[in-house]
Amino acid sequence: MRIQSRVLRLLWLAAGLCLSGAPIAAAQTPSAFAYWQNDAGIVLIPLGEPIPDWRIQLLGGVAAMPLYEGSNRYWLVPSPGFDIRYKDIAFASAGDGLGVNLLRGQTYRAGAAINYDVGRSQHAAYRLNGIGSIPPAPELRLFAEAALLPFVFSVDLRKQLLGTEGIIGDLGVYMPVIGREELVVFVGPGATFANGTYMQKYFGIGTSQAAPHSHFSPYAADGGVKNANFGVSAIYHFTDEWYINADAGFERLLGSAAGSPIVQTRNQLIADLQIGYQF
């Protein structure tokens, strides 16, 4: 029996015990997805049997997302993915980046990774013409996850090394709502924060970007809460190796992001569907 199945059952057992009042001893994705949706359950794997030296997963599928954050128009894009982990020490993942768990235990992990921000092209939508593109950029990411069953709490802080050169972070919590041998579903809310440098690049309009160069007047975006979000992740195994992964997320822009003239709607939806194979 695979370790992942044991982990999922442990998660569901913990949720059931909590809801019944029994005592308990103390997972690049688009922006509307909380980081936990990339690795749901990873932090609890040490509760199972010994972790294998290598765990490898390959995925492919399609995602529906806004043309840009704040757009009211959507498009379909390819959604490939991979996740490679060496014991509970190091990992390379499309969602988590390339990193190491510097601290790790049965109910927690914390470490550092290199991620990337895909940036934004001014040609993604006619509305963005004239405000300039934001180039892709590597990010230094610090992260931590801890389980207080049945909940798992996550936090990360990212510093862009190029691109906006801003700072952005996420807070999130998730729990299983369905846990069976073949199907598990996680849900949870989250929030994203960013400093003024990041917010101005993505949502502000500088004097050199304002009309007549673009469609907008100058706008200063301040740092603070960028959005609140809620996500759902489901994994269905139809064999021990093959599975389907589905994610859906809702994001509501807040603060200076919500007030930006480039934003057509504060409410953002995103979804993807992938088929995966695990070695």
N, C-alpha and C positions, 0 to 999 in steps of 0.2 A: 504493500500500500504506500502510495507516494507521500512524502513529507507534507506537501502543500495541503493534501486532504486532511491530514491530522491537525495542521494549523487552523484550517477553517473550522473544523469541529470544535477545537479548543475555544476559538473566538465565539462561536455560537453558544457553546455551553456557558461561557462567562456571561454572555448577554442574558441568557435564560436565568442564571443564578441571580444576577443583579435584579432583574425584573421581578423575581419571586421573593426578593428580600433576603436571600441567603447571604452569609458573609463571604467576601472574596478577598484574598490576599493580593496585596498589591504586587503607499504601496506609493522631443520637445513637444511638450504638449501645449495647446493653445491656452491663452490667458484665463479663460473661464473655467479651466480645470484646476482644482487645487492640487498641490504637489503630491498629496497622499494618494491621488488617483493613479499615479504612476507606479506605486509600489505597495498597494494595500496589503497589509498583513506581514510585510517583511520584518517589522520590528518584533513580531511575536514568534518567528520561526525558531529561535533558541529554546522555546518551550516544548518543542517536539523532540524527535529523536535526533541523534548527531547529524549535523549539517554536512552534506556531501561537499567534496572539495570544489566542484564546479556545478553551477546551475546556469543553463543557457536557454533563452527564449527568443524566438524570431516571430515577428508579426507583420501583417500587411492588411491594409484596408482603405477606407475612405472616411473623410471628416467633412462636416458642414459647419461653416463658421462665417462671421461677418467679414466683409471685404477689408475692414480695419476696425479697431476697437472704437465703437461709437457709431458705426455705420448701420443703416437699416436695410442694407442689401447683403445677401449671402452668396457664397459659392462653395462648390465641392472641390476638395483637394485630396491628393493621395495622403495616406496616413501610415507610413511604414514605422516599424519600431524594433527595438532589440533590447535585451537585458542580459548581461553577463555578470555573474557574481562568483567570487572566490571565497568560499567559506562565508563568514560574516565579517570579512576584513576589507575587501576591495570590490569595486564594481565599475562597470561601464554600461551606461543605459541611455536610451534616447530621452528618457524623462529625468533621471537623476543626475546625468552627466558622468564624468570620470572622477572617481573619488575614493576615499577610504573612511572607514568607521574608526575614529580615533578612540572613542569610548563605546563599549558595547557590553550588554548584559542580557539577562533573560527577558526583561521588559523595557529596555531602552537601547538607543543607539544615538551617537552624535559624531559628527565629523566634518570633513571639508571636501569640496568637489569643484571641478571646473565645468560650468554649464555654458550655454550660449543664448543670446537673444537674437531672434531672426530679423529684427529691425522692421522698417516699414518703408515701402516705396511710395513716392508721391504719385506714381502712375497706377497705384492700386485702385484708385477711384478718381473720377473727374473733380470731385470736391477738394481733393488734396493738391491739385496742380498749383505750383508756385510756392508751396511752403517748404519744399525740400525733402529729400529722403533721409531716413535714419539708417545708417549702415548696420549690418549684423555685427555683433560684438561678443567676445568671450566674457564670462562672468565668474568671479570668485564667489562660491556659495558656502556658507556655514549653515549647518542644519542640526536639528535634534528632534527625536521622537521618543515618547514615553507612554506606556500603557498603564492606565488606571481602569482595569477591566470593568465594564465592557468597552470603554472608550479608549481611543488612542489619540494623543495630542501631538501636533507637529508644529514646528516653527522653523523658518529659514530666513536668512539675510543674505542678499546678493549685492555685490559691487561690480558694476560694469567697468571693465578695464579699457574699453574703447566705446564707440557709439555715443550714448548719452553721457557716459561716465557718471551716471547717477547711482543711487542706492535704493533698493526695493526689497520688501520683505513680506512674508506670508504667515498668517496664523490659521490653524485649522484643527478640526476634531472630526473623528469618524467612528462609526460603529457598524457591526453587521446587523441587518434586519432579516436576511434569509441566509441560512447556512445548512446546506445538505451536501451529500457526497459529491454530487455533480454540479451544484449551483450555489454560488454565494453572491450576495448583494451587499455593498457597503454604501452608506449615505453619510453626509455631513456638511456642515457650514464652514465658511472660512472668510477671511478678510485680507486685503492687500493694502500695504502702506508704501509710500514712496517719498523721497525728498524732493525739494523744489527743482533741482537740476533735472531729474528724470521727468517730473511732471511738465516742466516747461518745454522740454524737447518733444514729448508726445502729445501734449494738449494745449500748449501755449502758442501764441502767434507773436513773433518779434516784429520790430518796426521794419526790418528788411524783408520780412515775409508778408507783411500786410499789403492791402490794396495800394497801388494797382498791380502788385506782383501776384496776388492771390485774390480769393473772393472775400477775405475777412479783414476786419479791423484788428488792431493790436489787442492782445489778451495775455495777461500774466497769470500763469498757473502756479499755485502755491503747493508746498508739500503737505502731506497728511494722509488721510484715508483715501485710497484710490477707488476701491470697490468692496462690496460685500458679495459673497457668492454661495451657492449651494450646489453640491454635485452628487451624482449617483454613479457607481461603478458596479458592473455585473460581470461575472466570469462563469461560463458554462463549459464544463468538460464533457465531450462526447466520446473521448477515449482517454487513456492515461496520458497520452502525449498531445493530442489535439484539443483545442479549446477555442471558444469565441469570447471576445472581450468587447463589451459595450459600455460607453461612457456618455453621460449627458450632464451638462452644466448650465446653470443660470447665473448671470452676473448683473449686478446693478451698479452703475458708475455713481460715485459720490463726490462731494467736495468740488475742487477745482476741475477735476476730470468731467464731472457732470455738467458744469457750466461752460465748458469749452465750445466755441462756435463751430468746431469741426464735428461735434457730436450731434447726430440726428436723432438718436434715441438712447436713453440711459440704460435700457434693458437689453441685455445681450444673451443669446442662446447659442449653444454649441453642442455638437454630438459627433461621436465617431463609432465605427463598427470595424472590428479587426478580427482576423482569424490568426491563431498563434500555434506554434509548435514548440514544445519544451523537450530538451534533451535530458 
